[in-house]
């Protein structure tokens, strides 16, 4: 199951939903281009459906600016907001 964790504070999410999202200039979704982090996309990880009694259903990053490390089952990346994330499968 994919997991996304912000390294600075451990916040993030896990679940069956894993999407690399490309955006239009107006902030609307252009397309889902994959299920792994890639530069120029935001990463969304979480539940496919709404969770009962949960404070969140997914975690969405800002646009990825750099892939720091990719070992296949683990990806470290940096985002436009300056955060570093760990994505694992």
Secondary structure, DSSP 8 states (H G I E B T S, - for coil): -EEEEETTT--EEEESEEEEEEE-TTSSEEEEEESS--TTSEEEEE-SS--TT-S-SEEE---EEEEEEE-SSEEEEEETTS-EEEEE-
